[in-house]
Every structure is written in structure tokens, then in C-alpha cells.
Amino acid sequence: MAARSVGVSVQTVRLYELRGLISPGRTAGGTRRYREEDLARLKQISVLTDRGVNLAGIGIILDLEAENDALRNRLDARP
């Protein structure tokens, strides 16, 4: 379902997980559980690959965005 909603193949989603670009939760039986945040991240990865960014570059971009968000949250939390 996640792959279909983003417009990529199931194998592509599994590759993204293998590369550490996404990390869906799992049920007790091992079934992947995708949250809205995971789907948004899949869409973002899809846009970046369509623009020609390779998976290593996408990993760097996503890490920098997460770091930027964390810094922004720290600044917002300051008195």
C-alpha cells in the first residue's frame, strides 16, 4: 500500500529501508507499519530521485534536514 500511494515499486521501498532512508515500525508478526511521516518521507525521496539525486545524496539531505529541524526546535524552546 505504501509503495502504491507514492508511486514506486515494493522493491524500491524495501531498498530505501535497506539503505536506512526509512524505518517503518513493525507489528509483532513482522509486518511493516507505515505512519504518515513515513509516507511523507517516501514522497520526498521520490521527488529527490526524480530530480536526479542519488540515494547517498538523499541520505545526506535527509540527515541535514533532521539536524536543521532539531536546531530550530532548540531555538524555539529557548526562553
Backbone as a printed PyTorch tensor [residue, N CA C, xyz], in Angstrom:
tensor([[[  0.8190,  -1.1910,   0.0000],
         [  0.0000,   0.0000,   0.0000],
         [  0.8710,   1.2660,   0.0000]],

        [[  1.9210,   1.2760,   0.8090],
         [  2.7930,   2.4600,   0.8790],
         [  3.4330,   2.7300,  -0.4680]],

        [[  3.9240,   1.6890,  -1.1170],
         [  4.5680,   1.8540,  -2.4190],
         [  3.5740,   2.4070,  -3.4390]],

        [[  2.3860,   1.8750,  -3.4390],
         [  1.3690,   2.3200,  -4.3860],
         [  0.9740,   3.7740,  -4.1420]],

        [[  0.8670,   4.1710,  -2.8950],
         [  0.4520,   5.5480,  -2.5980],
         [  1.4830,   6.5780,  -3.0480]],

        [[  2.7510,   6.1640,  -3.1150],
         [  3.8240,   7.0700,  -3.5220],
         [  4.1420,   6.9200,  -5.0090]],

        [[  3.7700,   5.7930,  -5.5730],
         [  4.0200,   5.5690,  -6.9860],
         [  5.3580,   4.9170,  -7.2910]],

        [[  5.8460,   4.1100,  -6.3580],
         [  7.0870,   3.3640,  -6.5710],
         [  6.7990,   1.8870,  -6.3500]],

        [[  7.7590,   1.0460,  -6.6940],
         [  7.5650,  -0.3930,  -6.5230],
         [  7.8420,  -0.8080,  -5.0750]],

        [[  7.3390,  -1.9620,  -4.7280],
         [  7.5840,  -2.5200,  -3.3940],
         [  9.0830,  -2.7400,  -3.2010]],

        [[  9.7630,  -3.2010,  -4.2410],
         [ 11.2000,  -3.4270,  -4.1480],
         [ 11.9490,  -2.1260,  -3.8780]],

        [[ 11.4660,  -1.0350,  -4.4480],
         [ 12.0940,   0.2650,  -4.2230],
         [ 11.9440,   0.6790,  -2.7680]],

        [[ 10.7660,   0.4820,  -2.2150],
         [ 10.5400,   0.8210,  -0.7970],
         [ 11.4520,  -0.0250,   0.0880]],

        [[ 11.5900,  -1.2950,  -0.2410],
         [ 12.4810,  -2.1660,   0.5420],
         [ 13.9380,  -1.7310,   0.4160]],

        [[ 14.3390,  -1.2700,  -0.7670],
         [ 15.6990,  -0.7480,  -0.9550],
         [ 15.9180,   0.4840,  -0.0850]],

        [[ 14.9460,   1.3740,  -0.0570],
         [ 15.0640,   2.5700,   0.7820],
         [ 15.2130,   2.1770,   2.2520]],

        [[ 14.4800,   1.1560,   2.6690],
         [ 14.5960,   0.6900,   4.0470],
         [ 15.9780,   0.0770,   4.2880]],

        [[ 16.4530,  -0.7220,   3.3530],
         [ 17.7710,  -1.3390,   3.4700],
         [ 18.8660,  -0.2860,   3.5740]],

        [[ 18.7230,   0.8100,   2.8420],
         [ 19.7090,   1.9000,   2.8540],
         [ 19.5440,   2.8280,   4.0590]],

        [[ 18.5130,   2.5900,   4.8780],
         [ 18.3180,   3.3900,   6.0780],
         [ 17.6100,   4.7140,   5.8320]],

        [[ 17.0060,   4.8740,   4.6600],
         [ 16.3080,   6.1260,   4.3560],
         [ 14.9360,   6.1930,   5.0180]],

        [[ 14.3480,   5.0390,   5.2670],
         [ 13.0880,   4.9560,   6.0050],
         [ 13.2120,   3.8260,   7.0090]],

        [[ 12.4510,   3.9000,   8.0670],
         [ 12.4590,   2.8160,   9.0620],
         [ 11.0540,   2.6640,   9.6350]],

        [[ 10.2000,   1.9430,   8.8970],
         [  8.8350,   1.7530,   9.3670],
         [  8.7950,   0.8940,  10.6200]],

        [[  7.7320,   1.0760,  11.3800],
         [  7.5320,   0.2170,  12.5350],
         [  7.1390,  -1.1770,  12.0710]],

        [[  7.0680,  -2.0740,  12.9920],
         [  6.6890,  -3.4510,  12.6630],
         [  5.6850,  -3.9640,  13.6880]],

        [[  4.8010,  -4.8090,  13.1970],
         [  3.8620,  -5.4770,  14.0910],
         [  4.6030,  -6.6260,  14.7720]],

        [[  3.9460,  -7.2770,  15.7320],
         [  4.5450,  -8.4270,  16.4130],
         [  4.8640,  -9.5350,  15.4190]],

        [[  4.0940,  -9.6180,  14.3420],
         [  4.3250, -10.6290,  13.3250],
         [  5.3480, -10.2280,  12.2760]],

        [[  5.8840,  -9.0090,  12.3600],
         [  6.9230,  -8.5630,  11.4420],
         [  6.4300,  -7.7640,  10.2430]],

        [[  5.1290,  -7.5240,  10.1660],
         [  4.5960,  -6.7390,   9.0570],
         [  4.9790,  -5.2800,   9.2160]],

        [[  5.3970,  -4.6530,   8.1200],
         [  5.7690,  -3.2300,   8.1670],
         [  4.5370,  -2.3640,   8.3990]],

        [[  4.7100,  -1.3570,   9.2480],
         [  3.6240,  -0.4110,   9.5420],
         [  4.1230,   0.9920,   9.2160]],

        [[  3.5320,   1.6070,   8.2150],
         [  3.9640,   2.9340,   7.7820],
         [  3.0640,   4.0070,   8.3840]],

        [[  3.7010,   4.9990,   9.0010],
         [  2.9790,   6.1510,   9.5460],
         [  2.9000,   7.2190,   8.4660]],

        [[  2.1440,   8.2480,   8.7460],
         [  2.0410,   9.3730,   7.8030],
         [  3.4090,   9.9840,   7.5480]],

        [[  4.2550,  10.0540,   8.5850],
         [  5.5930,  10.6050,   8.4360],
         [  6.4320,   9.7590,   7.4830]],

        [[  6.2550,   8.4410,   7.5490],
         [  6.9870,   7.5490,   6.6420],
         [  6.5510,   7.7770,   5.2020]],

        [[  5.2520,   7.9330,   4.9870],
         [  4.7390,   8.1700,   3.6350],
         [  5.2200,   9.5070,   3.0940]],

        [[  5.2430,  10.5300,   3.9580],
         [  5.7480,  11.8380,   3.5300],
         [  7.2260,  11.7390,   3.1590]],

        [[  7.9720,  10.9700,   3.9220],
         [  9.4060,  10.7900,   3.6320],
         [  9.5900,  10.0380,   2.3170]],

        [[  8.7560,   9.0230,   2.0770],
         [  8.8170,   8.3000,   0.8060],
         [  8.5530,   9.2350,  -0.3710]],

        [[  7.5880,  10.1160,  -0.2170],
         [  7.2810,  11.0790,  -1.2780],
         [  8.4590,  12.0160,  -1.5080]],

        [[  9.0810,  12.4480,  -0.4170],
         [ 10.2420,  13.3360,  -0.5230],
         [ 11.3890,  12.6250,  -1.2360]],

        [[ 11.6290,  11.3800,  -0.9040],
         [ 12.6820,  10.5970,  -1.5580],
         [ 12.3720,  10.4630,  -3.0450]],

        [[ 11.1130,  10.2190,  -3.3680],
         [ 10.7050,  10.0750,  -4.7590],
         [ 10.9590,  11.3560,  -5.5510]],

        [[ 10.6380,  12.4950,  -4.9590],
         [ 10.8750,  13.7830,  -5.6180],
         [ 12.3670,  13.9890,  -5.8550]],

        [[ 13.1700,  13.6810,  -4.8540],
         [ 14.6130,  13.8710,  -4.9880],
         [ 15.2130,  12.9520,  -6.0480]],

        [[ 14.7570,  11.7050,  -6.1050],
         [ 15.2800,  10.8070,  -7.1350],
         [ 14.8390,  11.2670,  -8.5240]],

        [[ 13.6230,  11.7870,  -8.6200],
         [ 13.1580,  12.3220,  -9.9110],
         [ 14.0080,  13.5030, -10.3600]],

        [[ 14.5920,  14.2210,  -9.4100],
         [ 15.4530,  15.3680,  -9.7280],
         [ 16.8990,  14.9550,  -9.9600]],

        [[ 17.1640,  13.6480,  -9.8820],
         [ 18.4960,  13.1560, -10.2020],
         [ 19.4300,  12.9620,  -9.0350]],

        [[ 18.9300,  13.0860,  -7.8160],
         [ 19.7870,  12.8960,  -6.6440],
         [ 19.9070,  11.4010,  -6.3740]],

        [[ 21.1320,  10.9330,  -6.1500],
         [ 21.3120,   9.5120,  -5.8560],
         [ 20.9840,   9.2230,  -4.3950]],

        [[ 20.9070,   7.9340,  -4.0440],
         [ 20.4750,   7.5600,  -2.6950],
         [ 21.4300,   8.0360,  -1.6130]],

        [[ 22.7200,   8.0570,  -1.8940],
         [ 23.6830,   8.5740,  -0.9070],
         [ 23.4230,  10.0540,  -0.6480]],

        [[ 23.1840,  10.8020,  -1.7110],
         [ 22.8800,  12.2250,  -1.5750],
         [ 21.5810,  12.4520,  -0.8260]],

        [[ 20.5960,  11.6130,  -1.0990],
         [ 19.3100,  11.7350,  -0.4090],
         [ 19.4990,  11.4990,   1.0830]],

        [[ 20.3150,  10.5170,   1.4350],
         [ 20.5900,  10.2680,   2.8540],
         [ 21.1990,  11.4830,   3.5290]],

        [[ 22.1280,  12.1380,   2.8640],
         [ 22.7660,  13.3370,   3.4130],
         [ 21.7400,  14.4570,   3.5590]],

        [[ 20.9290,  14.6570,   2.5360],
         [ 19.9040,  15.7100,   2.5820],
         [ 18.9440,  15.4680,   3.7350]],

        [[ 18.4670,  14.2360,   3.8870],
         [ 17.5120,  13.9310,   4.9540],
         [ 18.1480,  14.1150,   6.3320]],

        [[ 19.4190,  13.7180,   6.4810],
         [ 20.1130,  13.9090,   7.7580],
         [ 20.2640,  15.3960,   8.0800]],

        [[ 20.6340,  16.1950,   7.0800],
         [ 20.7900,  17.6340,   7.3010],
         [ 19.4600,  18.2950,   7.6440]],

        [[ 18.3880,  17.8610,   6.9950],
         [ 17.0680,  18.4120,   7.3180],
         [ 16.6660,  18.0700,   8.7470]],

        [[ 16.9450,  16.8440,   9.1800],
         [ 16.6230,  16.4470,  10.5550],
         [ 17.4380,  17.2570,  11.5580]],

        [[ 18.7130,  17.4640,  11.2500],
         [ 19.5680,  18.2710,  12.1290],
         [ 19.0790,  19.7140,  12.1840]],

        [[ 18.6930,  20.2500,  11.0430],
         [ 18.1660,  21.6110,  10.9830],
         [ 16.8830,  21.7400,  11.8040]],

        [[ 16.0010,  20.7600,  11.6910],
         [ 14.7650,  20.7770,  12.4720],
         [ 15.0540,  20.7270,  13.9650]],

        [[ 16.0160,  19.8880,  14.3680],
         [ 16.3750,  19.7850,  15.7830],
         [ 16.9320,  21.1060,  16.3010]],

        [[ 17.7820,  21.7460,  15.5160],
         [ 18.3340,  23.0390,  15.9270],
         [ 17.2380,  24.1040,  16.0150]],

        [[ 16.3410,  24.0830,  15.0530],
         [ 15.2350,  25.0410,  15.0700],
         [ 14.3510,  24.8340,  16.3100]],

        [[ 14.1030,  23.5860,  16.6650],
         [ 13.3010,  23.3000,  17.8500],
         [ 14.0130,  23.7690,  19.1250]],

        [[ 15.3430,  23.5910,  19.1790],
         [ 16.0860,  24.0670,  20.3380],
         [ 16.0020,  25.5880,  20.4520]],

        [[ 16.1060,  26.2720,  19.3220],
         [ 15.9990,  27.7320,  19.3460],
         [ 14.6110,  28.1920,  19.7720]],

        [[ 13.6010,  27.5020,  19.2890],
         [ 12.2220,  27.8600,  19.6500],
         [ 11.9370,  27.6190,  21.1290]],

        [[ 12.6400,  26.6520,  21.7310],
         [ 12.4220,  26.3210,  23.1210],
         [ 13.1600,  27.2450,  24.0950]],

        [[ 14.0390,  28.0810,  23.5600],
         [ 14.7980,  28.9870,  24.4240],
         [ 13.8740,  30.0540,  24.9950]],

        [[ 14.1500,  30.4310,  26.2460],
         [ 13.3180,  31.4700,  26.8960],
         [ 13.5240,  32.8460,  26.3030]]])
